[in-house]
Amino acid sequence: MVSYSKTAMERAMKVQEVILQAIGISDRHMRRWRERYQEFGYDGLFDRRRGTPSPKRVPLAQVEQVLGRYGEKYFDLNVRHFHEKLREEHQVELSYTWVKLALQGAGLVLRGRKRGVHRKRRPRRALPGMLLHIDGSRHRWFQDERWHDLIVILDDASSEIYYAQLVEEESTVTVLAGLREVIQRKGVFCALYSDRGSHFWLTPKVGGRVDPHRLTQVGRALRELGVQMIPAYSPQARGRSERNFGTWQGRLPQELRLRGIPTLEAANTFLRKHYVSEFNRRFQVQAAERGSAFVTRTGRDLDLIFSLQFERTVNRDNTVNFQNLGLQIEPVRWRASLAGCTVMVHQHLDGTLSMTHGPHRLGHYSAQGAAIRPTKMAARRAMEKTRGGKVQKPTFPPRLEIPQTARDSHFPTETTSSTTQLSRDRTGGLILSPVPGSVIVPILTQD
């Protein structure tokens, strides 16, 4: 008979425990197997639950209904989006995992690819308004042959969408319009994170570093407001906005199809009135700290800041040439002529033009170059002009005429003449004397 020491027995028990844990069987379960084997033989080791349906099993009719709805109406939705539709619009309370496995098992949804190399996500900023992301995504948003750009501005701290607009093509004007709306509604923020598009940065060498000293129109506007611009040198650096666009592309085209929205104008109306708030309700997160880094705009003219600005020199006839237009400068009170001066022509987002010289506004013009609001001096001169086009010279002293009703009510007289005559004395001086038969009436003023 072989005898084992106490140490060897303890070691064997530990090895047995490790083996049982590795195969997922407890000591108690092993004892049950031994007892059933001793009583029923090998038949006692079979699982007695086989052939019995699970109490949590989904009815076959409901499975067919879910798969049919996806194939007929929601065929282009991702699993998460389809699961939300089932809960909200059809009151189907099934788990996300069950819906995903059912769609994958039926071959309606492809299985997700294996994740790549692990990357550490950059931590969010602490307060809203510290860093904003702006980017555009070119996609077939209407699921036809048309391509449009979706411009989105979101906050890094909370992923809240402040602006979303579909445009024909991302450009300087469309970017300025989005930034202006955000600043007017929320306030001035601290920094803006963007790609190296030509409307954000000037890059001397393709794929190289940006030139922070040569500003674009967007860079000039943000510098006037004190906003820092941060360029991104890889798509991974803009991971937060890239993932956000993946969500947009997986949801917005389907929502536009389900609501029957085929035009750009109707789609932007839907974004502004409904979808942006719904998007924020689902995907916005809580910022790390309470408060806001936005600063209310005070004393700045956003119409001038968020415009395309061009320097021009005034011609000798006080006109400025701009894009085959001749902009006429009206007379100003503080200078006889502006010929030779350098002025700034502002092309506003609505297409109109204006002209400034330092703090002075020289005129406002339509897109065709016609003056819209003349200066105060020009308006005054226009009022002085007579119908014949000549300026009426003032006379001194002015002729005094008193209305009949005023004279009769305050100074009743027997005569009805109310005029005076102007003559000269021997030295050439002017004498104001009444016409014979009239009365000189003093000029009355009311307190």
Protein Blocks (a to p, Z undefined) as FASTA:
>chain_A
ZZddfklmmmmmmmmmmmmmmnopafklmmmmmmmmmmnommlmpcfkgoiacfkbccfk
lmmmmmmmmmmmmmmbcfklmmmmmmmmnopacdfklmmmmmmmnopaccdddddddddd
ddddfbghkaccdddddddfkopabdcdddddddfklopafbdcddfbdcfklmmmmmmm
mmmmnopcfbdcddfbfklpccfbghiacdfklccfklmmmmmnopacdddfbfklmmmm
mmmmmmmmmmmmmmmmmnopabfklmmmmmmmmmmmmmmmmmpccdfbgcdfbdcdehia
fklmmccdddddddfkopaceehiacdddddfkbfbfghiacdddddfkopacddehjbc
fbdcdfkopafbdcfklmmmmmmpcfkopacdddddddddddfklmmmmmgcfbfbfcdc
ddddfkopacddddehiacddddddZZ
